[in-house]
Amino acid sequence: MTKMSRSQLTRRGFVTGLAAAGVVGGSGMGVGFAQATSSMTGEAAIRELMAGNERFAAGKITSFAEDLEILKAKTVAKQEPFAAVLSCADSRVPVEIIFDESIGKIFVGRVAGNIVTPEIMGSMEYGVAVLGVKAILVLGHTNCGAVSAAVAGKEVPGQISVLYQHLMPGVRDTHGDVAAAVKANVAFQTRLLRESSTVIAKAVKEQGVKVVGGVYDLGTGRVTLV
Ligand SMILES: [Zn+2]
């Protein structure tokens, strides 16, 4: 079996699994990557996110009016997001708002510390393979509690410490510097998403999908790519 046919089989298994789970409807999507409705490139998708963040940081949000129109029309039968964002669960990082994007535009995964767990990996693969997003942005933020806790390495109640195993590889060499650890964690999770998922790696190679990292500054409202 060639490498190619093995990966095709893997993808077929993935999509079939989604169909079996009722995630993919009988829309004739077939095997393989979804035909994205947007002709946007991966680079354009990142540019659109950054332009939206500029509008947000400048206090010139346009998406709320659009959201109201979409809600009034009640016609959102399907979603065609152009980008996916993996963000921290932090309440101060409302993803659609900080990128000034309306309903249906961004496929968002959120978990404390914006870490790539198996569930997050599967969700992002769904965004790429089924929804046809052109870019994935892994978004950390300043003063992240999850990253700070991992850096401090203190004992925590319940299952909070399960986050540590995902955070430690990225932050262990930052010597207690939380700002550096936030950046390092974003870089680590971005690489993990780009390289350890066969679905995403293939989309990057063959379809120009972009997987990049960024840090949201709680103080300025600005996102900086890392
Ligand atoms: Zn956080």
Residues whose N, C-alpha, C, O or C-beta is under 5 A from the ligand:
A	BS01	ZN	C88 D90 G113 C144 G145 A146
